[in-house]
Amino acid sequence: MKLSTSKIITRTLFLFGGAAMAWSLAACDEKDTDDRYIELPAVESARVALLEEYTGQKCVNCPDGHEIINQLTQQYPDNFIAVGIHGGGDTWSYAETALGGKGLRNEDGQAYSEEAGATTFPCGIVNRTSGLLNKEQWASAVRSEIEKPANMEITLEAYTLAEEDNSTIYVNTLVSPYENVTGHLQIWVVEDNIVTYQLTSSGMNANYVHNHVFRGVVNGHDGEAVTLVTREEQTFNNSVAMSERWTLENLDIVAFVYDDNGVQQAARVKVNATTATE
């Protein structure tokens, strides 16, 4: 399917009291929030840093991590992507299941959290090269990745069709490599503006706004194998069924290519509703 002329392109460019509250405070990352973020000078780069943030609704310190992500997004609007993955166990865990539509944990997110070895929240991995970092370490790791040269460009479009009742999200990914890369293309559904509960240091917030939330995979848990040849563009066409728990106007698609050396490039684009293919 050809790329639509109307596409939006992204280029290269997550009420307890008493014991439950005490448990969450003890297990969450409790760094001093006054030292959590130091803004660095601007940098020009085509490289995008992907932060896989491990977070949860029952983690009182996770909102501090969300604030750091907001700051990094403002500083690097074209070079930084965060995906909030809610995971961390069962009943007395950080992340809640989808009970009544209020929980943000899902099966793939839980598996990613376990595979990463995330046990203290919030934590995260930058471009799959940094190892697990606490929130105070994210900014420097992001900066370090952005300063590396980009070895490919990713152009995305994502849309639904009105004639199909917007029941399917179609994703077209154009990868333009500057060098040979053998790895995987991973595509995820991410959602902003989800209003549901979050445990905070001041208590339960029932109307907390969650952004960049991982909602599901498009092309498999590990993505699809790709072999990229220098200066030979490749287009990958994928689709995923809409979930009744997602809100279409809040959805983005995040795509990234990774190999044994980590995430090589990432991109994010909003899902658009269209009336016909072009």
N, C-alpha and C positions, 0 to 999 in steps of 0.2 A: 504494500500500500504506500502511495506517495505521500510525502509530508504535506500537510495542509498549509495553504498560504495564510490562513488565519490563526496559525498555531502560536502559542507563547513558548519561546525557546529559552531554555537554560543552557548556557554555554560554559564549559569548563568551570568551564568555570566551573513524666511521670507526678459515735462519740465514745473515743477510747479514753479511759481515765485510769488512775491507779496503776495496777500492775502492767497493763498494756502500754501505757504511756512510758513507764519506766523502762520496759523492755525495748521499745523503739529508740529511746534516747541512748540507751547503752550500746545498741547495735549499729546505729547510724554513724556516719562520719561526723565528728564534732569539732572540726577545725574552727578557728576564730574567723568569723565572717568579715571582720575589718581588714583582713589580709587576703581576702579571697580572689582579688582581681586587680591587676595593675595594667593599665592600658599602655601599649607600646606604640612607637611611631608607625605611620602608615607604610605599607609595602606594596609595590606593584608586582603582580604575579598572575599567571593563568592557572596555577595549581590550586586545587580545592582540598581542604582538610575536612575529613568526615569524622565526627565524634559520635561513637556509639555509646550513649549515656545509659547506664543501668540505674534505674530509679524505681520508686514505688509510692503508692498512695499512703502507706503506713509509716513512711520515713519522715520524721520531723525535720531533718536537715536537708531533704531533697529540694524544697523550694529555694534554698540558697544556691543549689546547683543550677536550677532553672534560671535564676537571676544572672548567674555568670554566663550562661548560654545566651541570654538576651543581650548582654554587653558585647560578647564576641560576635554575635550576629550584626550588631550595629557597627562594630569596628571593621568587620570583614564581610560586607553584604554579598560580595561576589565570590568569596573564597572560603566560606565556612558553611557547613551543613551539619546539623545535629539531628539525631534520631533518638528519641526517648523510649527505651525498651524496659517495660515493666515486667520484672521477674523476681524470683527470690524465695520460692518455696510454697508451702501450703498455708494452713490456718493462721498461725501467728507469724506471718511473713511480711515483707515489705509491700508486695504487690497483691492486689485483689483480683479475683476472677470476675467474670462478667455477670455476676449476680444482679439481676434486675437492670442490666444495662449500665450499672454504675462502676463496675470494675474495668481496668484497662489491661489486665494481663491476658495473654493468649498463649496457645500452645507453642508456636514458633518463638515468640519472645521469651518464654520460659526456658526453652531449649538453648537459645543464644546466651542467656544469662548464665546458665549452668556450664555451657561450653567455655565461656570466658572466665569462669571461676569467680564470679562476682559474689562476694559475701558481705562486704561493708559498703553501705550506700550513703550518698550517691558516689559512683565511680564511673570511669569511662576509659575507652581505648580510642586513640587518635590514629586514623589511617592504618589500623591493625599492625602498627610498628612499635607503639609506645609501651605496651604492656598496660595492665590496669593502673590507672592514676586516680588520686583523689581530686576533688574539684579545684583545689588551689594549684594543681599542676597542669590543668587543661590549657590555659592561655599560652604558656611557653611551648608546649608540645604542638599546639595549633600553629603558632608562629613559625616554629621550626619546619613544619611540613609545607606551609605556604611558601617559604623561601626556597624550596627545591624547585628545579625546572619541571614543567609539565611535559609528559611524554605522549599525551594524546588529548583529544578534544571530544567531549560527549555532548550531543545535541538531542534533546528530548521533545516529544510531543505526547500528550495523553488526553483522551477525549472519550465521551460517551455519545450515543446516538439517540435522538428523541424517538425515532421510529422503532427503536428497540426498548423503549421505556427506560432508557438510561440504565439498563440492567447489566451492562458490561463495560468495563474500562479497557480501552485499547491503548497500547503503549508502543510507540515507534522510537527506537534508539539508534541514532547514527553515531558510530565511533570512528574517529579519524586519528589513527596512530601515527606518531612521529618516529617510532621505532618498533621492532618486533616485540610482541608481548604474548605469552601463553598463560592463560589464567581463567577467570570466571567473570561473567557479567551477572551481577545481582540486582534485582529490581524489587523495591518495597513500596507499599502503600503507607503514607504518613498522613495524620490528620491534626489540624489545628482547632482551637476554639471549642474544645470539649469541656463542658461545664459539669463537674462532678466533684466528689469530696476529695480532700487532701488533709492529712494530719500535718500540723505545723507546730512550731515551738510554742505558739500561743493557744493551741487547741485545734479542734476540728473545724475546717472551713468546708461547708457543704457546697459552696458555689465557686470553688477554685477553677480557674481557667487553665487547662492543660494544652500545651502546644507541642508540635513536632513528635506526636505520639506514634510509635510503630503500631500499625493495624494489621499487617499481613504481608505475605510474600506473593509475588506475581509469577516468578519463574523457578520456583523450587527453593527449598531451604538453603541450599548452597549455591543457587543460581545455575547458570548454564555455562558449559565449557566453551571458551573462545580461543581462537588462534588468530592474532592480529599481525598483519604484515605492514611494514613501513610504508606509509603514504597510500595504502589501499583502504578506502572507506568501506565499512560494512554496516548494513542496517539490520536490526533485529526487531521482529514484530512479535509482540506478546499481548495477552489479554487476561483479565481476571474478572470474575463475577462480583458485582456489587454486593456488599453485605447490608442487611437491614439495620445494622448497628452503626453504619457510616453515614455521614452527612456529606452529600456530593460537593456542595460549594466549599467545604472545608478541606477537601482532599488534595494532596500533592503526591507526585511520584518521585522517588529518589532512586537513582541508578548509579552503580559504581562498578568499576573493573578492579579486581584484586588478583594478586598472584602470590607466590611464595615470599615476595618482598613487601607485601602489604597492599593497601589500596593505592592504585596508581592515579585514578581520577574519579571524580564524582560529579553529579549534576542533580538538580531538583527542578521540577516544573509543576504548575498547577494543572489539575484535571479540568478540562473544559467540556461543557455540554454543547453539542452541535446538532444540526438538523439533517445533515446529509454528508456522505463522504465526498471528497473532491478529487 
